[in-house]
C-alpha cells in the first residue's frame, strides 16, 4: 500500500487538530438545527387536523434542510481552498513546496483533499437532520441520496474554484474575494440570464425548446446551478418522473427523454472541477521548472 499524500496529511493535521474547524461545524449545525425546529413548529401549528399533514411537513423539512445545507456548502467550501496556495506564498513557503519532490498534481490534490474532507464532514453531519423527514413520510431514500450527491458535487466544484484562484492570486484575501465572487456569479448569473431569455416568450421558446439539441442545451445550462438542478429534480420526482430520465416538452408538442437535472449538474460539476484543477496545476508547473532550473544552475557553478 502506497504512502498517503504528504500534503494531504499535513493539511488534515493542521485543519483537524485546531479548534476552529469544530467551532465552525458546531455553529453551522446549531443554526441549522434551530432553524429546523422553528420551521417544524410553524408547520405543525398551521397543519391543524389535516390527514396529509405529516407528508407535507416531511417534504417541507427536507427541502428546507437541503436548501440550508447547500447554502452553507456554497459559502464555506470556496473559502477552505482560497488560501491553500496563496497562503503558502504569504508564509514564504511556496518555493520550498514547489522545489520538493512532490509533483504539481500531488500538491493540488493534497490541498483539495484536505478541504473536501472538512466539507464532507459538514455534509455527513447534515444526514441525521435530513433523516428526520423520513419519520413524517413524503420523502424517499432516493431523494435524500440525490440531495447528498448534489451537495458533494457542489463541494467539489466550489473547492476547485477556490483552489484555482488561490493558484492565480498572490494573497489569500484576493483569492477569497474572487472565489466568492465566482460562486456568486454562478448562483445569480444563471437565473438572471434565464429570466432575460424568457421575457420575449415567443422567440425564446422557439429558440430554446424548438429542437431536441437546444432543449438539452438549455436544460444543461440551467442544471449548472445547483439550486435549480436539485429543485427541478425534486419537482420531477414529485410528479412521478424517474430519478435518471425526465420528459422535456418541445414547442411542437412532442417530447424527448433527457437526463435528470441532478445528473446533468453532477456531470458538469465534475468536468468543470477537472478543468479547474488542470489549470491550477498549470499555474504551478512553470514556477517549478524555473526554481529547479535555478537550483541546478547554482549547483553547477558551485
BAFI-3210 file (N, C-alpha, C; in Angstrom, 3 decimals, decimal comma, padded with zeros to 6 digits):
// residues 302
n [1|2|3|4|5|6|7|8|9|10|11|12|13|14|15|16|17|18|19|20|21|22|23|24|25|26|27|28|29|30|31|32|33|34|35|36|37|38|39|40|41|42|43|44|45|46|47|48|49|50|51|52|53|54|55|56|57|58|59|60|61|62|63|64|65|66|67|68|69|70|71|72|73|74|75|76|77|78|79|80|81|82|83|84|85|86|87|88|89|90|91|92|93|94|95|96|97|98|99|100|101|102|103|104|105|106|107|108|109|110|111|112|113|114|115|116|117|118|119|120|121|122|123|124|125|126|127|128|129|130|131|132|133|134|135|136|137|138|139|140|141|142|143|144|145|146|147|148|149|150|151|152|153|154|155|156|157|158|159|160|161|162|163|164|165|166|167|168|169|170|171|172|173|174|175|176|177|178|179|180|181|182|183|184|185|186|187|188|189|190|191|192|193|194|195|196|197|198|199|200|201|202|203|204|205|206|207|208|209|210|211|212|213|214|215|216|217|218|219|220|221|222|223|224|225|226|227|228|229|230|231|232|233|234|235|236|237|238|239|240|241|242|243|244|245|246|247|248|249|250|251|252|253|254|255|256|257|258|259|260|261|262|263|264|265|266|267|268|269|270|271|272|273|274|275|276|277|278|279|280|281|282|283|284|285|286|287|288|289|290|291|292|293|294|295|296|297|298|299|300|301|302]
n.u [000,847|000,629|002,159|000,409|-000,598|001,679|001,144|-001,622|-001,819|-000,441|-002,035|-004,519|-003,915|-003,227|-005,684|-007,666|-006,745|-006,944|-009,107|-010,803|-012,119|-013,950|-015,476|-016,646|-018,149|-019,875|-021,307|-022,567|-024,228|-025,760|-027,161|-028,546|-030,006|-031,574|-033,048|-034,452|-036,057|-037,662|-038,932|-040,371|-042,118|-043,687|-044,887|-046,293|-048,124|-049,745|-050,842|-053,100|-055,837|-055,298|-055,059|-052,999|-050,934|-048,550|-046,965|-046,687|-045,307|-042,955|-041,878|-041,523|-039,688|-037,505|-036,829|-036,183|-033,955|-032,149|-031,833|-030,698|-028,337|-027,080|-026,665|-024,855|-022,660|-022,007|-021,049|-019,029|-017,186|-015,603|-014,044|-012,427|-010,413|-009,373|-007,178|-005,216|-002,946|-002,223|-001,816|000,524|002,343|002,212|003,260|005,781|006,598|006,111|007,989|009,603|007,792|007,260|009,794|010,155|010,044|007,536|004,964|003,224|000,511|000,207|000,499|-001,683|-003,919|-003,612|-004,060|-006,701|-007,985|-007,823|-009,478|-011,902|-012,346|-013,166|-015,446|-016,990|-017,364|-019,107|-021,313|-021,911|-022,699|-025,118|-026,812|-028,257|-030,190|-031,577|-032,666|-034,713|-036,928|-037,825|-039,278|-041,717|-042,715|-043,409|-040,992|-038,385|-035,721|-034,306|-034,561|-033,121|-030,592|-030,025|-029,966|-027,722|-025,743|-025,794|-024,896|-022,274|-021,120|-021,356|-019,634|-017,164|-016,909|-016,939|-014,829|-012,759|-012,919|-012,123|-009,496|-008,341|-008,313|-006,690|-004,282|-003,800|-003,828|-001,855|-002,329|-004,192|-006,529|-007,278|-007,650|-009,717|-011,769|-012,199|-012,938|-015,342|-016,752|-016,904|-018,511|-020,840|-021,432|-022,108|-024,361|-026,141|-026,013|-026,851|-029,719|-030,489|-029,780|-031,406|-033,901|-033,896|-033,859|-036,377|-038,201|-039,020|-041,271|-042,272|-040,206|-038,066|-038,950|-039,216|-036,577|-035,127|-036,508|-037,218|-035,993|-034,599|-031,840|-031,332|-033,084|-031,925|-029,479|-030,351|-031,436|-029,139|-027,645|-029,206|-029,036|-026,488|-026,606|-026,730|-028,930|-031,131|-030,943|-031,286|-033,760|-035,455|-035,189|-036,365|-038,994|-039,650|-039,515|-041,589|-043,696|-043,878|-041,898|-038,926|-035,778|-033,566|-034,102|-035,984|-038,906|-038,893|-040,648|-041,256|-041,668|-043,320|-045,107|-044,256|-042,220|-039,196|-036,833|-034,620|-031,565|-031,882|-032,017|-030,271|-028,342|-027,193|-026,094|-024,209|-022,462|-021,521|-020,406|-018,312|-016,737|-016,076|-014,665|-012,437|-011,236|-010,612|-008,803|-006,751|-005,934|-005,012|-002,837|-001,273|-000,574|001,336|003,423|005,178|006,538|007,729|009,515|011,186|012,289|013,610|015,414|017,026|018,129|019,661|021,430|022,841|024,071|025,767|027,508|028,732]
n.v [-001,198|002,151|005,229|007,853|010,984|013,456|016,210|016,218|014,852|016,631|018,969|018,046|017,391|019,916|021,217|019,709|019,390|021,795|024,149|025,671|024,458|022,680|024,410|025,927|023,923|023,224|025,615|025,857|023,551|024,072|026,388|025,389|023,300|024,758|026,371|024,371|023,334|025,582|025,931|023,555|023,910|026,038|024,877|022,744|024,100|025,195|023,080|021,807|019,571|018,083|015,173|014,583|016,008|015,123|014,091|016,414|018,057|016,574|016,708|019,494|020,010|018,508|019,825|022,365|021,804|020,682|022,867|024,791|023,452|023,378|026,087|026,604|024,947|026,146|028,606|028,097|026,208|027,283|029,106|027,484|026,556|028,795|030,005|028,123|027,822|030,485|031,233|029,835|031,310|033,750|033,001|032,526|030,004|028,785|028,419|026,415|024,322|023,937|023,263|020,785|017,129|016,506|016,180|018,586|017,804|016,210|018,133|019,869|018,104|017,229|019,585|020,076|017,741|017,924|020,109|019,179|017,060|018,263|019,547|017,329|016,297|018,182|017,755|015,088|015,449|016,645|014,685|013,177|015,126|015,410|012,884|013,002|013,806|011,467|010,253|011,508|010,923|011,132|011,626|010,001|007,520|007,769|010,475|011,679|010,573|011,696|014,417|014,430|013,640|015,880|017,828|016,933|017,120|019,873|020,781|019,792|021,198|023,971|024,024|023,522|025,829|027,764|026,844|027,200|030,036|030,548|029,636|031,453|034,065|036,208|036,710|035,743|037,108|038,313|036,006|034,756|036,645|036,638|033,973|033,729|035,650|034,439|032,188|033,526|034,775|032,582|031,591|033,740|034,733|032,760|032,331|034,970|035,292|033,316|034,369|036,702|035,522|034,408|036,434|037,653|035,777|034,289|034,206|033,259|030,754|029,366|029,377|028,067|025,722|024,595|022,512|019,208|019,390|022,073|022,104|020,284|021,594|023,969|022,976|021,871|024,167|025,455|023,500|023,714|025,277|024,657|024,863|025,214|022,857|020,765|021,542|021,339|018,609|017,547|018,438|016,996|014,380|014,393|014,627|012,156|011,333|009,480|008,861|009,107|009,733|012,312|013,955|016,197|018,798|019,897|022,755|022,089|020,328|017,738|015,379|014,626|012,370|013,214|013,503|013,506|016,578|016,633|014,736|015,906|018,163|017,037|015,786|017,969|019,539|017,929|017,660|020,359|020,844|019,155|020,469|022,964|022,144|021,157|023,545|024,846|023,238|023,805|026,393|025,957|024,503|026,053|027,715|025,789|024,560|026,718|027,215|024,790|024,751|026,973|026,066|023,848|025,204|026,757|024,745|023,686|025,810|025,937]
n.w [000,000|-000,941|000,235|001,952|000,526|001,300|001,516|001,860|004,317|006,036|005,796|006,721|009,375|010,364|009,981|011,327|013,925|015,151|016,906|015,463|013,233|014,404|015,931|013,893|012,622|014,710|015,115|012,622|012,583|014,849|014,114|011,881|013,064|014,920|013,145|011,820|013,897|014,543|012,088|011,901|014,071|013,157|010,874|012,074|013,637|011,717|010,395|011,494|011,599|009,373|007,416|005,730|006,715|007,883|005,742|004,215|006,009|006,282|003,643|003,422|005,511|004,621|002,194|003,194|004,880|003,034|001,318|003,076|003,794|001,315|000,853|002,946|002,197|-000,241|000,601|002,510|001,394|-000,897|000,525|002,037|000,373|-000,815|000,354|000,101|-001,686|-002,056|000,580|001,144|-000,335|001,040|003,506|002,729|002,042|-000,286|-002,348|-001,286|-001,237|-003,962|-004,849|-003,785|-003,846|-004,635|-007,048|-009,164|-009,351|-007,063|-005,080|-005,601|-005,452|-002,842|-001,351|-002,180|-001,271|001,548|002,085|001,047|002,757|005,146|004,178|003,446|005,965|007,045|005,353|005,996|008,626|008,287|007,451|009,535|010,242|007,836|007,753|009,557|008,181|007,056|009,031|008,999|006,530|002,959|001,815|000,135|000,220|-002,112|-002,841|-000,755|-001,224|-003,751|-003,069|-001,366|-003,194|-004,873|-003,051|-002,524|-005,109|-005,481|-003,456|-004,385|-006,831|-006,055|-004,273|-006,031|-007,547|-005,634|-005,181|-007,676|-007,976|-005,833|-006,763|-008,773|-007,659|-005,486|-002,863|000,045|000,660|-001,784|-003,383|-001,969|-002,237|-005,041|-005,400|-003,907|-005,323|-007,861|-007,309|-006,500|-008,910|-010,499|-009,109|-009,168|-011,754|-013,645|-013,149|-013,767|-016,488|-017,541|-016,936|-018,489|-021,019|-021,086|-021,216|-023,817|-024,786|-027,037|-029,083|-027,506|-026,578|-028,987|-029,749|-027,702|-027,059|-029,409|-030,781|-030,255|-029,630|-028,796|-026,667|-024,890|-024,459|-023,211|-020,834|-019,799|-019,332|-017,339|-015,389|-014,402|-012,249|-008,896|-007,084|-008,776|-010,311|-008,388|-007,393|-009,668|-010,061|-007,735|-008,140|-010,462|-009,490|-007,628|-009,375|-010,460|-012,216|-013,188|-011,431|-013,098|-015,837|-017,450|-018,818|-021,507|-022,897|-026,200|-028,415|-030,534|-029,535|-029,223|-027,332|-025,542|-024,031|-021,506|-019,564|-016,011|-014,146|-011,875|-012,491|-014,746|-013,517|-011,704|-013,526|-015,136|-013,101|-012,112|-014,432|-014,891|-012,546|-012,911|-015,084|-013,908|-011,942|-013,564|-014,765|-012,494|-011,790|-013,983|-013,367|-011,463|-012,641|-014,451|-012,575|-010,982|-012,769|-013,272|-010,744|-010,181|-012,294|-011,695|-009,288|-010,126|-011,747|-009,904|-008,413|-010,337|-010,801|-008,316]
ca.u [000,000|001,438|002,050|-000,555|-000,070|002,165|000,441|-002,926|-001,640|-000,080|-003,180|-005,545|-003,479|-003,361|-007,078|-008,493|-006,251|-007,326|-010,459|-011,610|-012,983|-015,046|-016,351|-017,418|-019,120|-020,881|-022,158|-023,388|-025,263|-026,658|-028,062|-029,420|-030,932|-032,536|-033,965|-035,335|-037,028|-038,627|-039,712|-041,331|-043,144|-044,604|-045,667|-047,204|-049,212|-050,616|-051,366|-054,432|-056,206|-055,133|-054,521|-051,763|-050,008|-047,241|-046,216|-046,345|-044,262|-041,721|-041,347|-041,072|-038,467|-036,421|-036,427|-035,529|-032,643|-031,296|-031,528|-029,779|-027,050|-026,487|-026,171|-023,654|-021,566|-021,629|-020,324|-017,861|-016,217|-014,557|-013,148|-011,494|-009,296|-008,895|-005,861|-004,363|-001,677|-001,888|-001,278|001,916|003,136|002,274|004,156|007,069|006,932|005,674|009,157|010,022|006,810|007,462|011,102|010,169|009,916|006,123|004,516|002,147|-000,769|000,176|000,282|-003,047|-004,878|-003,494|-004,776|-008,124|-008,492|-007,996|-010,673|-013,085|-012,578|-013,991|-016,749|-017,735|-017,756|-020,312|-022,413|-022,273|-023,390|-026,470|-027,615|-029,278|-031,293|-032,386|-033,371|-035,916|-038,051|-038,340|-040,243|-043,012|-043,161|-043,381|-039,627|-037,820|-034,268|-033,770|-034,455|-032,018|-029,349|-029,799|-029,560|-026,343|-024,880|-025,698|-024,055|-020,877|-020,680|-021,202|-018,422|-016,006|-016,818|-016,582|-013,472|-011,867|-012,914|-011,259|-008,107|-007,864|-007,977|-005,557|-003,085|-003,612|-003,580|-000,705|-002,770|-005,371|-007,688|-007,687|-008,163|-011,011|-012,742|-012,518|-013,640|-016,716|-017,374|-017,222|-019,674|-021,997|-021,756|-022,813|-025,664|-027,022|-025,979|-027,639|-031,151|-030,695|-029,767|-032,596|-035,039|-033,843|-034,220|-037,786|-039,081|-039,703|-041,642|-042,409|-038,908|-037,227|-039,406|-038,881|-035,130|-034,563|-037,232|-037,709|-035,390|-034,029|-030,494|-031,420|-033,767|-030,930|-028,511|-030,960|-031,513|-027,772|-027,268|-029,891|-028,616|-025,200|-026,947|-027,105|-030,264|-032,093|-030,880|-031,908|-035,178|-036,147|-035,209|-037,387|-040,303|-039,914|-039,785|-042,924|-044,685|-043,878|-040,800|-037,881|-034,614|-032,496|-034,569|-037,196|-039,500|-038,792|-041,626|-040,824|-042,704|-044,244|-045,979|-043,601|-041,419|-037,998|-036,295|-033,285|-031,056|-032,422|-031,153|-029,203|-027,270|-026,509|-025,281|-023,065|-021,528|-020,875|-019,607|-017,080|-015,914|-015,555|-013,659|-011,222|-010,619|-010,039|-007,624|-005,696|-005,429|-004,257|-001,554|-000,508|-000,024|002,485|004,498|006,235|007,330|008,540|010,615|012,108|013,001|014,509|016,493|017,962|018,848|020,678|022,466|023,668|024,887|026,812|028,502|029,494]
ca.v [000,000|003,352|006,230|008,909|012,256|014,210|017,490|015,916|014,525|017,861|019,877|017,474|017,553|021,317|021,651|018,976|019,497|023,079|024,306|026,464|023,623|022,126|025,524|026,242|022,853|023,326|026,778|025,531|022,593|024,717|027,259|024,560|022,609|025,727|026,743|023,220|023,269|026,672|025,657|022,499|024,483|026,816|023,952|021,978|024,971|025,501|021,859|021,500|018,157|017,540|013,817|014,555|016,989|014,509|014,051|017,783|018,534|015,879|017,293|020,866|019,940|018,015|020,884|023,427|021,347|020,551|024,226|025,412|022,778|023,804|027,449|026,509|024,392|027,138|029,710|027,643|025,413|028,044|029,750|026,491|026,365|030,070|030,320|026,930|028,138|031,883|031,274|029,389|032,453|034,747|032,479|032,364|028,580|028,277|027,960|025,132|023,321|023,679|022,643|019,452|016,012|016,303|016,671|019,588|017,149|015,815|019,338|020,356|017,139|017,236|020,768|019,880|016,667|018,368|020,961|018,345|016,236|019,046|019,755|016,076|016,187|019,006|017,074|013,907|015,897|017,062|013,497|012,889|016,090|015,035|011,634|013,301|013,902|010,124|009,900|012,095|010,429|012,092|011,721|008,676|007,427|008,246|011,926|012,016|010,229|012,701|015,649|014,268|013,668|017,278|018,543|016,543|017,715|021,311|020,972|019,564|022,283|025,256|023,885|023,671|027,263|028,437|026,429|027,842|031,433|030,553|029,489|032,639|035,266|036,188|036,940|034,988|037,997|038,432|034,720|034,520|037,536|036,168|032,690|034,022|036,359|033,477|031,419|034,421|034,984|031,387|031,451|034,847|034,992|031,794|032,702|036,251|035,052|032,538|035,286|037,556|034,724|034,025|037,616|037,595|034,368|033,587|033,948|032,471|029,372|028,757|029,236|027,141|024,458|024,252|021,282|018,421|019,837|023,293|021,776|019,681|022,627|024,891|022,279|021,740|025,481|025,660|022,484|024,072|025,946|023,541|025,039|024,964|021,444|019,934|021,913|020,710|017,162|017,260|018,627|015,881|013,187|014,532|014,456|010,761|011,023|008,642|009,601|009,187|010,379|013,126|014,320|017,603|019,118|020,811|023,716|021,494|019,398|016,460|015,310|013,789|011,962|013,761|013,175|014,278|017,738|016,386|014,037|016,916|019,010|016,271|015,586|019,243|019,984|017,150|018,025|021,704|020,717|018,592|021,531|023,946|021,550|021,126|024,915|025,142|022,551|024,566|027,557|025,541|023,894|026,980|028,151|024,653|024,400|027,834|027,037|023,651|025,151|027,846|025,277|023,073|026,126|027,124|023,587|023,540|026,855|025,603]
ca.w [000,000|-001,047|001,286|001,723|000,040|002,460|001,611|002,436|005,736|006,750|005,829|007,585|010,760|010,744|009,983|012,271|015,288|015,720|017,433|014,535|012,403|015,192|016,283|012,694|012,436|015,782|014,848|011,456|012,976|015,805|013,349|011,061|013,959|015,431|012,071|011,582|014,992|014,368|010,884|012,244|014,946|012,315|010,052|012,919|014,081|010,584|009,785|012,015|011,619|008,028|007,455|004,951|007,286|008,111|004,489|003,830|006,920|005,919|002,416|003,681|006,310|003,768|001,274|003,956|005,335|001,853|000,844|004,021|003,669|000,051|001,077|003,760|001,394|-001,261|001,245|003,263|000,636|-001,606|001,486|002,560|-000,551|-001,371|000,910|000,085|-002,340|-001,769|001,932|001,091|-000,796|002,118|004,548|002,067|001,992|-001,586|-003,100|-000,723|-001,656|-005,385|-005,041|-003,193|-004,772|-004,941|-008,348|-009,031|-009,096|-005,656|-004,279|-005,810|-004,920|-001,386|-000,861|-002,427|-000,426|002,933|002,148|000,826|003,945|006,074|003,548|003,576|007,373|007,185|004,667|006,792|009,835|007,916|007,145|010,563|010,165|006,683|008,042|010,340|007,247|006,798|010,077|008,656|005,232|001,855|001,308|-000,070|000,303|-003,390|-002,770|000,142|-001,917|-004,794|-002,395|-000,906|-004,380|-005,284|-002,088|-002,739|-006,369|-005,242|-002,666|-005,257|-007,806|-005,459|-003,738|-007,183|-007,880|-004,668|-005,380|-008,910|-007,691|-004,911|-007,575|-009,622|-006,857|-004,584|-001,482|000,436|000,588|-003,177|-003,840|-001,330|-002,857|-006,394|-005,293|-003,503|-006,432|-008,921|-006,856|-006,567|-010,324|-010,966|-008,458|-009,550|-013,191|-014,418|-013,127|-014,441|-017,930|-017,874|-016,880|-019,674|-022,177|-021,066|-021,324|-025,114|-024,664|-028,297|-029,706|-026,607|-026,554|-030,264|-029,861|-026,722|-026,980|-030,730|-031,269|-029,149|-029,266|-027,994|-025,415|-023,993|-024,085|-022,253|-019,553|-019,306|-018,810|-016,065|-014,426|-013,813|-010,994|-008,021|-006,517|-009,850|-010,692|-007,356|-007,314|-010,797|-009,831|-006,722|-008,761|-011,376|-008,680|-007,056|-010,441|-010,899|-013,123|-012,627|-010,936|-014,083|-017,061|-017,330|-020,101|-021,898|-023,929|-027,248|-028,796|-031,492|-028,826|-028,993|-026,108|-025,587|-022,734|-021,237|-018,245|-014,905|-013,877|-010,906|-013,192|-015,552|-012,634|-011,207|-014,635|-015,489|-011,966|-012,059|-015,590|-014,639|-011,488|-013,517|-015,879|-012,992|-011,308|-014,575|-014,892|-011,277|-011,939|-014,982|-012,678|-010,649|-013,407|-014,884|-011,440|-010,545|-013,717|-013,095|-009,489|-010,301|-013,191|-010,960|-008,296|-010,822|-012,194|-008,757|-008,063|-011,357|-010,562|-007,117]
c.u [000,878|001,188|000,998|000,154|000,393|001,508|-000,928|-002,812|-001,348|-001,281|-004,276|-005,173|-003,648|-004,805|-007,881|-008,011|-006,656|-008,769|-011,380|-012,589|-014,184|-016,010|-017,236|-018,496|-020,236|-021,840|-023,101|-024,533|-026,245|-027,656|-029,044|-030,439|-031,981|-033,545|-034,937|-036,417|-038,089|-039,524|-040,763|-042,453|-044,168|-045,478|-046,682|-048,380|-050,203|-051,292|-052,778|-054,673|-056,089|-054,465|-053,195|-050,708|-048,620|-046,384|-045,786|-045,242|-042,926|-041,085|-040,792|-039,783|-037,280|-035,915|-035,702|-034,121|-031,681|-030,883|-030,506|-028,393|-026,331|-025,942|-024,873|-022,456|-021,080|-020,814|-019,003|-016,793|-015,199|-013,583|-012,112|-010,264|-008,715|-007,510|-004,872|-002,985|-001,252|-001,310|000,167|002,819|003,272|003,204|005,566|007,547|006,568|006,851|009,646|009,077|007,009|008,775|011,198|010,015|008,460|005,800|003,439|000,788|-000,877|-000,099|-001,166|-004,071|-004,800|-004,223|-006,284|-008,706|-008,712|-009,227|-011,938|-013,377|-013,447|-015,377|-017,604|-018,158|-019,023|-021,510|-022,870|-023,031|-024,827|-027,394|-028,625|-030,455|-032,193|-033,227|-034,625|-037,137|-038,642|-039,383|-041,644|-043,571|-043,089|-042,010|-039,058|-036,303|-033,622|-033,589|-033,303|-030,679|-029,020|-029,346|-028,113|-025,364|-024,711|-024,815|-022,582|-020,335|-020,476|-019,926|-017,171|-015,816|-016,325|-015,235|-012,448|-011,791|-011,987|-009,797|-007,523|-007,457|-006,834|-004,240|-002,778|-003,166|-002,390|-001,087|-004,031|-006,630|-008,187|-008,272|-009,536|-012,096|-013,159|-013,267|-015,105|-017,458|-017,754|-018,444|-020,939|-022,418|-022,516|-024,230|-026,643|-027,100|-026,838|-029,136|-031,428|-030,727|-030,985|-033,839|-035,070|-034,293|-035,685|-038,732|-039,755|-040,156|-041,706|-041,077|-038,059|-037,642|-039,065|-037,386|-034,613|-035,257|-037,754|-037,153|-034,828|-032,670|-030,559|-032,143|-032,796|-029,920|-029,085|-031,082|-030,121|-027,285|-027,911|-029,392|-027,227|-025,387|-027,430|-028,506|-031,337|-032,125|-031,584|-033,391|-035,991|-036,233|-036,273|-038,785|-040,642|-040,196|-041,185|-044,022|-044,711|-042,791|-039,772|-036,685|-033,516|-032,888|-035,845|-037,666|-039,370|-039,744|-041,042|-041,991|-043,693|-045,176|-045,379|-042,756|-040,231|-037,591|-034,868|-032,852|-031,707|-031,481|-030,026|-028,049|-026,474|-025,595|-024,047|-022,021|-020,788|-020,002|-018,281|-016,163|-015,296|-014,479|-012,347|-010,486|-009,948|-008,789|-006,459|-005,091|-004,620|-002,884|-000,675|000,104|001,234|003,667|005,560|007,128|008,241|009,754|011,663|012,945|014,019|015,686|017,523|018,780|019,942|021,809|023,416|024,573|026,032|027,913|029,371|030,492]
c.v [001,241|004,331|007,270|010,161|013,082|015,574|017,285|015,639|015,784|018,788|019,349|017,615|018,989|021,773|020,993|019,071|020,807|023,105|024,946|025,605|023,108|023,216|025,890|025,195|022,923|024,477|026,480|024,601|023,197|025,625|026,445|023,821|023,539|026,152|025,607|023,126|024,355|026,425|024,583|023,039|025,279|025,895|023,173|022,815|025,276|024,262|021,529|020,009|017,497|016,167|013,705|015,505|016,400|014,490|015,447|018,349|017,876|016,452|018,686|020,876|019,489|019,113|022,005|023,035|021,237|021,927|024,896|024,781|023,203|025,220|027,412|025,988|025,405|028,283|029,240|027,030|026,254|028,742|028,781|026,343|027,673|030,441|029,174|027,209|029,583|032,026|030,804|030,528|033,493|034,301|032,227|030,907|027,964|027,722|026,608|024,017|022,942|022,938|021,243|018,386|015,736|016,872|017,733|018,965|016,692|017,015|019,787|019,400|017,041|018,409|020,605|018,836|017,093|019,250|020,139|017,453|016,979|019,291|018,493|015,828|017,003|018,306|015,852|014,304|016,327|015,864|013,167|013,857|015,777|013,797|011,853|013,337|012,532|009,706|010,416|011,517|011,514|012,269|010,310|008,713|007,923|009,755|012,361|011,721|011,245|014,022|015,572|014,275|015,094|018,085|018,213|017,158|019,217|021,603|020,808|020,731|023,570|025,205|024,037|025,121|028,025|028,093|027,066|029,290|031,541|030,376|030,703|033,842|035,082|036,373|036,145|035,833|038,125|037,144|034,427|035,386|037,072|034,833|032,898|034,741|035,431|032,643|032,270|034,672|033,792|031,348|032,546|035,038|034,047|032,099|034,010|036,071|034,253|033,420|036,192|036,784|034,356|035,211|037,680|036,154|033,653|033,216|033,028|031,013|028,666|028,478|028,128|025,785|024,013|022,958|020,503|018,920|021,067|023,038|021,172|020,719|023,601|024,247|022,095|023,051|025,724|024,694|022,748|024,825|024,871|023,654|024,730|023,481|020,558|020,264|021,291|019,200|016,783|017,409|017,469|014,593|013,227|014,336|013,039|010,395|010,132|009,463|009,810|009,940|011,153|013,497|015,822|017,844|020,132|021,697|023,140|020,470|018,032|016,510|014,403|013,443|012,492|013,330|014,062|015,431|017,470|015,624|014,992|017,773|018,273|016,103|016,871|019,760|019,240|017,475|019,413|021,675|020,170|019,642|022,567|023,407|021,481|022,514|025,323|024,488|023,287|025,822|027,195|025,084|024,877|027,419|027,028|024,483|025,496|027,647|025,902|023,991|026,035|027,049|024,456|023,968|026,539|025,979|023,401|024,575|026,543|024,465]
c.w [000,000|000,090|000,912|001,228|001,232|002,628|002,254|003,924|006,545|006,890|006,751|009,054|011,216|010,853|011,102|013,716|015,957|016,179|016,409|013,739|013,185|015,662|015,096|012,449|013,470|015,527|013,679|011,837|013,963|015,082|012,524|011,923|014,533|014,384|011,760|012,643|014,850|013,163|011,158|013,122|014,140|011,479|010,880|013,377|012,964|009,997|010,245|012,069|010,240|008,099|006,699|005,506|007,477|006,867|004,066|004,713|006,570|004,670|002,655|004,499|005,461|002,836|002,007|004,377|004,154|001,324|001,762|003,939|002,393|000,151|001,876|002,992|000,366|-000,663|001,836|002,368|-000,135|-000,668|002,034|001,683|-001,077|-000,845|000,825|-000,514|-002,089|-000,365|001,995|000,618|000,304|003,239|004,017|002,101|000,641|-002,393|-002,594|-001,166|-003,120|-005,638|-004,442|-004,267|-005,173|-006,320|-008,146|-008,752|-007,648|-004,753|-004,373|-005,205|-003,401|-000,767|-001,024|-001,482|001,010|003,082|001,972|002,023|004,954|005,488|003,646|005,017|007,639|006,552|005,464|008,047|009,551|007,712|008,246|010,541|008,972|006,980|008,880|009,430|006,949|007,831|009,747|007,360|004,178|001,246|001,225|000,098|-000,989|-003,372|-001,873|-000,529|-003,008|-004,180|-001,921|-002,075|-004,891|-004,358|-002,299|-004,029|-006,236|-004,472|-003,527|-006,221|-007,164|-004,746|-004,857|-007,636|-006,937|-004,865|-006,642|-008,645|-006,693|-005,650|-008,424|-008,799|-005,922|-003,125|-001,214|000,309|-000,842|-003,720|-003,256|-001,951|-004,239|-006,359|-004,922|-004,627|-007,580|-008,562|-006,932|-008,006|-010,891|-010,412|-008,862|-011,061|-014,003|-014,341|-013,854|-015,959|-018,372|-017,874|-018,095|-020,913|-022,229|-021,211|-022,692|-025,363|-026,009|-028,910|-028,840|-026,611|-027,861|-030,357|-028,957|-026,703|-028,339|-031,277|-030,087|-028,692|-028,376|-026,681|-024,413|-023,526|-023,060|-020,882|-018,950|-018,706|-017,450|-014,997|-013,859|-012,507|-010,018|-007,447|-007,559|-010,198|-009,664|-007,194|-008,441|-010,618|-008,815|-007,309|-009,704|-010,608|-008,079|-008,109|-011,012|-011,880|-012,418|-012,177|-011,974|-015,341|-016,786|-018,727|-020,332|-023,069|-024,907|-027,670|-029,805|-030,854|-028,596|-027,721|-026,329|-024,160|-022,595|-019,843|-017,187|-014,574|-012,888|-011,539|-014,080|-014,684|-012,144|-012,308|-014,981|-014,352|-011,899|-013,232|-015,396|-013,569|-012,044|-014,349|-014,987|-012,303|-012,295|-014,778|-013,666|-011,329|-012,940|-014,365|-011,888|-011,490|-013,902|-013,743|-010,955|-011,467|-013,526|-011,838|-009,586|-011,206|-012,502|-009,961|-008,952|-011,305|-011,079|-008,338|-009,068|-011,152|-009,347|-007,403]
res [x|x|x|x|x|x|x|x|x|x|x|x|x|x|x|x|x|x|x|x|x|x|x|x|x|x|x|x|x|x|x|x|x|x|x|x|x|x|x|x|x|x|x|x|x|x|x|x|x|x|x|x|x|x|x|x|x|x|x|x|x|x|x|x|x|x|x|x|x|x|x|x|x|x|x|x|x|x|x|x|x|x|x|x|x|x|x|x|x|x|x|x|x|x|x|x|x|x|x|x|x|x|x|x|x|x|x|x|x|x|x|x|x|x|x|x|x|x|x|x|x|x|x|x|x|x|x|x|x|x|x|x|x|x|x|x|x|x|x|x|x|x|x|x|x|x|x|x|x|x|x|x|x|x|x|x|x|x|x|x|x|x|x|x|x|x|x|x|x|x|x|x|x|x|x|x|x|x|x|x|x|x|x|x|x|x|x|x|x|x|x|x|x|x|x|x|x|x|x|x|x|x|x|x|x|x|x|x|x|x|x|x|x|x|x|x|x|x|x|x|x|x|x|x|x|x|x|x|x|x|x|x|x|x|x|x|x|x|x|x|x|x|x|x|x|x|x|x|x|x|x|x|x|x|x|x|x|x|x|x|x|x|x|x|x|x|x|x|x|x|x|x|x|x|x|x|x|x|x|x|x|x|x|x|x|x|x|x|x|x|x|x|x|x|x|x|x|x|x|x|x|x]
***
